[in-house]
Amino acid sequence: MRSKLFVPGSRPELFPKALDGPADALSFDLEDAVAEDRKAEARTQVGALLRSAAAQASGKTLIVRVNAIDTPHFEADVAAVACEGLHLLNLPKAESIEQVMAAVAALETAERANGVTRPARLLLNVESPRGLRQAAAMAQAHARVAGLQLGFGDLFEPLGIARRDIANVHAAMFAMRLAAGEAGVFAYDSAFADVKDAEGYLAEAEMARRLGYLGKSCIHPSQVALAHRVFRPSEADIARALCVTEAAREAQARGVGAYLVDGRMVDAPFVRSAEAIVADAKRLGLLPER
């Protein structure tokens, strides 16, 4: 999931183009992108799309960002979109274990009512100081939690924290990445609002990749190619990973636990990282299956 493109739930004319586009994942938004008087209409449209043959055949990860759990729209949103086509339910403004468990309960109820046999998982948005402080606990609250996602707008703007200060961005990214690591879930980067600033998007994406993030959100189709440029192993990454995995096989045969590859000490954590790079390269068609 290198790229995740937001699609307003109230814009059904955009749905076919998004399904046919290059983004790895689509996040149909019922929250900020939808006006209050169109919430019911949007949830109906997104629910119908998720159940369509086109959505099922797209091969994309399909996500819905519902309205926050303390709004009057939350339960109706979940009831409308809980179906076989939903992969991740994106919970905005998550701040506590209690909210996560309430979201799980609502999802389970909706799935039973809708006859769902393949349960969806949760992507929790970290968008407040409390949410960031509670991130690891929330991510460990239930097996349904698949990942954490940063939301810089809600996290920074109310506090007057400058988004363009790279130190601020890095601090929040680092804190959430450690929380995700503690919980054993993925970390996903925030959207970048200035669509015309490709260099700014790339700079944040590069930082996220160096911190071990899975990918970056996109608010415009033009940002998808930028995310794909960043979140892929380079030729040098692949070459080194292949050297490490081959050396690991030889070391295992000799009963050696730590060894040198190109003058650098390698042990189990480095091997796992190299194996992940090789698997990613194969998935993206950068390396033939062997």
N, C-alpha and C positions, 0 to 999 in steps of 0.2 A: 504494500500500500504506500508507494512512493508519493502519490498525489491523491488528494481528496478534494473534489470540486463541490463547492456549495451551489445548490440549485434551489431557488425560492419555491416553496410549496404552492404558492398562488400563481405560478407561471407555467401551466401545463404545456404551453407551446414550446417551452425549452426542454421538456423531458426527452423527446425522441433524439434531439441533437446531442444531449448529454449522454444518453445510452450508447450512441454511435461514436462518441468522442474517445480520445486517448486516455482519459483519467482512469487510474486504477480503481478509484472508489468515488461514489457519488453520495453527498450528504444533502438530503432533501430537508429544507429548513422550514419548520412550522413556527419558529420563535421570532427572532428579530426581523427577519425578512418579510414577515406577513403582518399586514395591518390588522388591528383588533377586530374589525367588522368582517374580515375574510378568513378568520381562523377555522371555522367549521368547514367552509368550502375547501380550504387548502388541505385539511386532514383527509377529507373524502377523496380528493384528487390524488393525493400521495398514496393512500391506501389502495385505490384502484390500480395505480401504476405498479405497486409492489406485487400485486396479484396477476399482472399481465404476462403474456408469453414473452413479450419483448424484454421485460426486466429479467425474467428467468434465464433467457438466452444470452444476456449481455456478458456474462462472465465477470461482472464487476462486483466489488463489495458494496452493498447497498445499506446506507445508514439513514436514519431519520433523527434530526434534532428536534425533540419535542419541546413544549413549553415547560418552564420550571415547575418543580413539584409543588410549590406553594401557590400556583395559579389555578384558576377554575378550569383551565384547558387541559391540564396534564392527563387526567384519567381518560378523557375522551380521545385525546391524541393517541395514547397507548392502545386503547381498545380498537382504534381505527387502523393502526399500522402493524399490530402484532399478527404476523402471518408468515408463511413459509419463505416469502421473498425477503424478509428483513434479516439482515446479518447483525447489525449493531444498532442499539437504541442509544442515542447520544443525550445524556442528561446534563442540561446546562446548570451552571451555578451550584454545583454540588459542594456541600460544606460539612457533612456529618455522616457517620455510619448509619444513623437513623434514617436519613434521606435515602441512602443507598438501599437499605433493606426495604423501605417503603416502595422504592422503584422496582425492586425485584418482585415484591408481592404483587404489585399492579401488573407487571409484565406476565407473571405466572397466571394470574387470574384471566387476563386477556387471552393468553395462549390456550388455556383450557377451553374458554368459551369459543374460540375460533378454530379449535381442532388442530392446533399447530403440533407437529411432530419433531421439528428441528428447532429447538429453543434459540432465541437470539441472545447476544451478550450485551454488556453495557460498556460504553465509552463515557467516562466521567470528565466533565469540563472543570478545570481548576481556574477560577476567575476572581478569587477574592483572597485576602490575607488569611482568613480562617480556612478556606479551602486548601490553600497551599500548605498550611500548618498541619492539616488533617489528611493530606493526600495519601500518605502511606497507609494509614489506618483505613481510609475509605477503600483503597485498592485491594486491601486484604479482607474486606468485610464479607465478600461472597465470591464464589467461584465464577459467577456470571460476569464479573468485572474483567474486561479484556485489556483496557488501557486507560491512560490519563492524557488529557489534551489541554494545553495552555490556551487561555484566552486573555491576551494582553490588554485589549481595550477595557474590559471591566476590571482587570487587575490593576492597571496603571493609572487610567484617567482620573478616577475619583480621588486618588492620592497625590495627583500632580507629579507623578513619576514620568520622566521623559522617555518615550519609546525609542527615540533616535540615539539615546546614549547606550552604546553597545555594552557597557559594563552592567547597566540595569537589566538588559535583556539576558545577558549571560548568567547573572545571578539567579534570575527566576528559572531559566532553563535548567541550570545545574541542580537547583533545589528539587525541581519536580522530577528530573531524571533519576536522582538518587532515591526519591520516594517510589518511583515506578520500579527501580531496580530492587529495592527492599521487598516489594510485593510480588516481583516476578511477572510484571505486566509490561506492555509496551508504552513508550512515551511518544506523543505526537505533537508536532509544532503548530503554532497558532497561524491564523490568517495574516496577510500583509495587505493593508488597505490601499496603498498607493499603487494602483495597477500600472501606471506609467513608469514607475521606478524599478526597472528590472534588476539593476545593480543592488538596490537595497534588499529586494526579495532574495537574490542569490546570496548576499552576505549573511542574512539570517539563516537561510537554508544550510549554508556551509557550516555555520556554527552548530546548528542542530545536528547535522550529520556527525560532526566531530564529537558531539556529546552522546552519540548513540541513539538518536531519535529515529523513528521508523520512517517518517516522511513529513511533508508540510502541506497545510491547507491551502487551497486556491479559491479566490473569490471571482476569478475571471478565467476563461479557457486559455488565455495567453500565458497564464502562470503555470499551466500543467507541464509544458515542455521544460520550463526552468526547474521545476521540482524533479523531473526525470533526469535532467542533466546532473543534478547534484546527488540524488539518492540512488546511485549505482556504483558498484565497485570499479575502480580504474584498472587499466591493464597492469599497472604496477602492483595494485592491491591483490589482483588475481594471481599474478606470478608469484608473489611472496606467499600467499595462502597455499598455493599448490606445493611450494617448497616445504612449508611447515607441515602440511598434512602427509607428504611423502616421508619426511624425516620422522614424523610421529609413528608411522607404520614401521619404519626400520627400527626405531628405538624400542617400540613395544616388543618386536621380535627378539631384541637383545635384552629385554627386561630393564631398560633404562628409563628413569622418570623425568629427568631434566637433561637438556643437551643444547648444543649450539647450532644455530642456523644462520649462516652468513655473519658469524661472529657475535650473535645475540643469543642470550639464554632464552630457552623456550621450555615451558612446562604446560600442564593441563589447561589453564585458562586461555593461553595463547592458541592452543590447539583448537579449543571450542570456538574461538573467534575466527580462526582460519577456516574451520569447517563451515561456519555460517556464511562466510564470504563466498566460498566455493558453491554452496547450495544456492545462494542468491544469484551468482553468475550463471548457473545452469538454468535457473527459473527465468531469467531475463534473456536467455539465448546467447549469452556472451561466451559460453563454454559448452562444448558438446557433452552430452551424457556419455559416461564411460562405464 
